[in-house]
Amino acid sequence: QREFTQKKTFTSWINSILAKHTPPYVVSDLYTDIQQGHLLLDLLEVLSGQHLPREKGFNTFQCRSNIENALTFLKSRSLKLINIHVADIIEGKPSIVLGLIWTIIFHFHIEELARTLACTYNQPSLDRSSAVDSSPKANRSAKKSAKIKERWKMSATKALLLWAKEQCSLHGSVSVTDFKSSWRNGLAFLAIIQTLRPGLAFRIAELELNIPRLLEPEDVDIVNPDEKSIMTYVAQFLQYSKSLPESEEDMQEKVREAMGWLAAQEKKLAGLLVETENETYYQKCKEMMSFMETFNQEKIPFLPVLSSKRGEAELSEGQQQMREEWDKVISQINERKAKLDQMLPSPLDSIEAWLQEVERLQAEDLPDLQDPFKAMSLFREIIVMFKDLMDCFDSHLDALQSFKNEDEKNMPLVLPEKLEEMKRRLFSNIRSTNPSTFLEYHYGLCSAIASEVKLKLNIWDVKYGAKESVESLLENW
C-alpha cells in the first residue's frame, strides 16, 4: 500500500514539474520511464535551472551514461545517495527508484521551501541587533529574535511540520503532530486551505489554488498514511503561500533590513582586511573562511528579497539600491578571494592560476553547429588551447601531491581545506573532464561533410549532359 501511494504521489509531482519543461513530458510508468535517464535529466534541469550533459540515444550505454550524469549532479550538490546505483535504476527497482525520487523531492522542493520560512518573520539586521537597548520591549524583541534564529536550525522536516501547525493553530480543534495520522481525517488540509484562502474546500484546491492533486482522500484515510507522500503534498501548499503577493509595506521593511545587513557585512569585511594586514597568509585565509561561514549562514533569511527575479523596470528605488549594494559586497568578496589565491606560496600560486584557466575554458559555451564549417575552426581553437593546458597536468599533479604544508617553524602554510579543494578540482573537474568538446567536434565535422555531400547530390540530380558540363561539376567538387 505504501509503495503504491508513493509511486502515485511521486509520479504526479514529477508530472507537475515536467509540465514546465520544453517540450512538456508526462510520466506514464515511473519505474519504466526512469530507466533511460532522460526523465531524470529533464527533471533536474527544470528544478535546478541548469543544462546537464546527456547522451541523445537510447541504447544501454547511453542510458547508463545519462543516469550517471544525473547521479553525479546530485552528488555535486552534496546529496547522500545511499545504496542508489545505476544498475538498480536501469532495472527499475521500486525501492531504489522511490528512494531516489524522494531524495530529489526533499532537497529541491521541501528543503528549499523550508529554508525560506524564516523570511516570514522580522529578522533583525546586524547593526540593529548590536545596538544596546535595555528597555523591556527590547528585551522581549531580543528573546523573540533568538527564538526565531534557533528555530531555523531545525531540520526541513520539522520546519515544514511547524509551518503546518501554525496554519492549523487558527482552527483550535485541529491538531497536527506528524505527517501521518494527523492528516487522516482531512481536517488539517482543510485548515491550511482555510488559512490561505478562507472558504475553499479541500477537493477544489487543485482548481482554485492550482495545486496538483497528488493525493486522494482514500490515500490518507487509512490507519497508517504514508509520511513521504503527505510531506510532498503539504509542501505544495507552502509553495503556494510563498507565491501570494506581498504588501508594499512588508517588502520595503525587508529591503531596509537587507540593506542594513549588507552595510554591516561591507564594514565587517573592510575591518577584516585592516586587522589581518600583518598576519601570515594562513591566518588571513582562516579569518576569511570564518567570515564566509558566518556570511553564508546569515544571508539565508535575506535570499528571497536579494534574489528577486523582477526586471530592472519593476524594481523600486530601494530594491535597485539593495541589488547594487549586494553586487558590490559580492564583488569585494571575490576580489579578496582572488588576492588570497595570488598570495598562495609557490608552486600553489601557479597551480591555482592553471586550474582557473582550465575551468574558464571548460565553462565556455560550445560553438553553434548551425554553420558547421565556422564551428569547426572554433572547435579546433578550443581543443588546441585545452591540449596545451593539459600538457601541464602531470607536473601540477606531482607538485600538489608533494607539497609540504609547513614552514621552518613547522606551522601550516595553507589551510588544509584549500589544499583539499585544489586536489578535488584537479581530480573531479579536470582529470575526469567530459569529452563533449571533442565529441561535438567530430559530430560537427561529420555534419559539415554530410551537408556538403547532400548539396552536391542535389545539384547532380540531372542527366550527365555534355562532357564539358560533367568536367565542370567534377572541378567544382
Secondary structure, DSSP 8 states (H G I E B T S, - for coil): -HHHHHHHHHHHHHHHHHTTSSS----S-HHHHGGGSHHHHHHHHHHH-------SS-SHHHHHHHHHHHHHHHHHTT---TT--HHHHHHT-HHHHHHHHHHHIIIIIIIHHHHGGGGGS----HHHHHS---SHHHHHHHHHHHHHHHHTTS-HHHHHHHHHHHHHHTSTT----SSSGGGTTSHHHHHHHHHHSTT--GGGHHHHS-------HHHHSSSS--HHHHHHHHHHHHHHHHHS---HHHHHHHHHHHHHHHHHHHHHHHHHHHHTTTS-HHHHHHHHHHHHHHHHHHTGGGHHHHT----GGGS-HHHHHHHHHHHHHHHHHHHHHHHHHHT--TTHHHHHHHHHHHHHHHHS----TTSHHHHHHHHHHHHHHHHHHHTTHHHHHHHHHT-----TTS--SS-HHHHHHHHHIIIIIIIT--THHHHHHHHHHHHHHHHHHHHHHHHT-S---SHHHHHHHHHH-
